[in-house]
Amino acid sequence: MRRTPLVTLTTDIGWAYAAQMKAVLARRAPNARVVDIAHDVPPQGIREAAFLLGHIAPQFPPGTIHVAVVDPGVGGQRAPMAVRTSDGSFLIGPDNGVLSLACDALGGGTAVRLDAGTLVRSGRPSATFEGRDVFAPAAAALASGRPFARLGPVHELRRLTLPVPKRRATTISGEVVHVDVFGNAITNIPTADLPAGVARVSLRLGRFRASAVPVWRTYEDGPLGALGVLGSSFGYLEVASRNRSAARRARIAPGARVTVGWSARGGARK
């Protein structure tokens, strides 16, 4: 028995534009099940979308079709593309780096440049909305059983890499890679890199500084409005403010630099 095709959507285009992509999928692949990962990625937030998809895509079953539309170069020189990963999943979107972390997380893969002429049923695709006119039709084609090789010629995937944290004896420096809906600032610093037993840290978050920020296990560990550092569900350190927005308090966005410090005895480094 053939499994129901599963399609995910990750975009910065908001719900109205995303609904048009879903309309294409509903018409062309009515048996497919569509799951929204996010439609509120910050505009042009390629790295943030790549981070999210890279962590979330492996949680879906093999064979899932993942569509990512964060595309500031829509209609321009970047290629529209699809990737078949080693676990049998598919990635569809612009070749601007947004797919590369998910490709790595799924074991690597083979890429093709989408041939819009074989996907558009009538007229020409919009130069400003290939999410609806190229990427959604490509996902529907795969969901309906079209062979991957028939989507277009072989293409080399553009790579994107997140910066690597800099580790010193009692500090780690990195950057914010994602700000969630609560205003929690998720960094690229692995939670395991903070030594066990450290109870308080110094914090530099963009231009914001604090000398003794507690390390929490849960958000409930601090009083309302307090600032804390804890391990996020992504496996990286995050800066949070209980029932408030840490990002708003520190006036930062993805890309902001962050440094966490501690003393050799486990306290905050001033």
N, C-alpha and C positions, 0 to 999 in steps of 0.2 A: 504494500500500500504506500503510495507516494505521500511524503510528509507535506503538510501545508507550508508553502513558502513563507519565510519570515523576512520582513524588510524593516530596517531601522532608519530613522532620519535624524541627522544632527546638523543644525543650521543656525545662522544669525539673522534669518529673514522674518521672524515673527510668524504669528499664527495664520494671518490672512494669506500670505504667499505660500506657507506650508500647506494650507488647505488645497491650493491649486495643484501642488505636487501629489497630494493624496487623491485628488479627483482623477488624475492621469492613471495612478495605480489602480484605482477602483474600476476604471473603464477597461484597462488593458490587462490587468491581472486580478480579476475579482476574487480569486481564491486566496490571494496573499493576505497575510496578517501584518499590519503596520504598527510599529512601536516607535513612539517619539522619545528620543534620548534628550534632545534639547532644541529649542528654537529661540532661546534667549542668550546665546553666545554673544558677547559684545561685538558690535559691528566691526568687520575686518579682523576679528580675533582668531587668526589662523592657528597660532601656537596654542591658544587656550582650547580651541576645538580639537586640535591634534592630541593634546594631553587627555582630554575627556574621552575621546573615541579610543585612544590607545589603551586606556584603563578599563573601559566599559565593554568594548567589542569582545574580548576574550571570555566575558561572562555569558555570552549568548552561545547557543549550540552551533557546532560546525555546520556550514552550509548557509548561514544567515547572510543576507545581502545588506550591507551597510552603505548608506548614502550620506555623504557629507557635503553641504553647500555653504561654505564660507569662502567667498569668491570675489575679492575686490577687483580682480582682473577679468571679470566676466566679459565674454565677447572679444577679448584681446588675444595676445600671443600665447598665453598658457594653454596647454592641451586639455581637453576633456578626456577623462580616462577611466579605466576600470582595472581592477587587480583581482586575480584569483590567488588566494593564499594557500599555504600548504595544508591547512586543515579543511579545505573545500569551501571556505567562506569567500565572499566577494566584497570588494570596496569600490565605490563609485564616487567620483567627484572631480574637481579641478586639480591639475597637476601643479599645485603651489606648496606642497609639503603637508597639507592637512591630512592626507591618508598615510603618511610614511610611518608614524609611530604605531598605528594600528597594524600596518603590514608587518612591522618587526615583531609586535606582540603576538601575532598569529603565525609566526614562523617564517615570514618572508613569502614571496610570491612572484607571479608573472604578470606584467602589465601590458595593456593594449591601449592605443589611442582610439577613442570612440569615433565611429563614422556616423556623423549626424544624418547623412543621407539615407542610411538604412533604418534609422529610428523614427524620423519624422514622417508621419503619414500623409500630411498635406501642407502645402505652403512652406515657409521657411521658419526655422527656429528663431525666437526672439534673441537679439544680440544682448539683451539685458536680463534675460531670465532663462538661462540654460538649465537651471534646476528643474523647471517644469517641462521644458521642451527637449532636453537631451538626457539629463541624469535620471529623471523619473521614468522616461521610456526605456532607458537601458536597464533599470532595475526591474521593470515590468517584463522586459524581454527575457531576462534571466529567470525570473519567477515563473514564466510561462514555458520554460524549457529550451530557450534558444541556446545553442552551444556558445561557450565563452569566446572561442576563436573567431566566431562570425561577427563579433562586435566591432572589430577593427584590427589594424596592423599592430605588430609588437612595438612597445614603447618602453623607454627607460624611466622609471619612477624618480621624481625629484625628491631628494632627501631633506629632512628637517631634523635637527638635533636640538634638544634643550640644553642650556648651559649646565655644566657640572659644578656642584657646590665646591667651594674651596675650604678645606679642612686644615686647621692649625691646632696647636696643643689644647687651647681652651676656647676656641671659637669656631663656628661654621658660618660661612657666608654663601648665600644663594639668592634666589629671587622668588617672587610670588608668581605662580603659574595659573592659578584659578581663584576667583572670588565667587563663592556660592551665593545662593539667594538670601542667605542669612547675613551675608557680609563677612563670613569667615574667610581668612586669607590663607589658602593652601600653598605651601612653598614646595620647592624641589629638593628640600633637605630630608633624606630618609629619617623616619622616626628613630630607627635603630642607631643612628649616628649620635644621638644625644646620650651621653653616658648614663647608665643606670644609677639611680639614687640622687640625681640632681633635682633639687626641690625648687630652685629659683634661678632665673637666667636674666641677663641683661639683654635688651632688645633694641635693635635699630631697624625700623621699618619705613623705608623711604626717608623722609626727614623727621619722622617721629622717633623719639627715644624714650626708653623707660629702663630704670636701673635694677629693678627687682620684681620681675614678672613671675608669678607662680607657675609651676608645671602641673597641669591637671591630668586626671585620668578621664573625667567626664565633664561636660559643661556645667553640671550641678555643683562642681567643687568650689566655685567662686560665687560671691554675692552678685546680685543684679547689677549689671553695668561694668563689672570688673573685667579686667583683661587677663587672659591666660594663654599659655602655650600647651598644646596637647597633640597626640598622634591622631591624624585624620584617618578616615576609613580608606583613603587612597594609599596609606602606608607612608605618608610624609607628614612632617610637622606642619601644624596650622596655628595661626594666631586668631583667637576668638575673643569676643566680648559677650558675656552671658546676657541673652535676650536683647542684645544690641548688635550694631554693626561695627566690627573691628576695622573694616576697610574704610568706613565713613569716618570713624574716630581718627584714624591715622592719615586719612586723605590719600589713599593709595589705590592703585589699580593693578591688574596683571602686568608684570614686568618690573615692578618696584623691587629694589634691592632690599635684602634682609640679612641681618647678622645676629646670631644668637651666641652669647658668651656665658661662661661660668667659671668659677674659681676651681683650683685643683682640689679643694675640699668639698666641692659640690654646691657651693652657693653661687650667687650672681656675681659676674665680673663687672666691675664698675669702669 
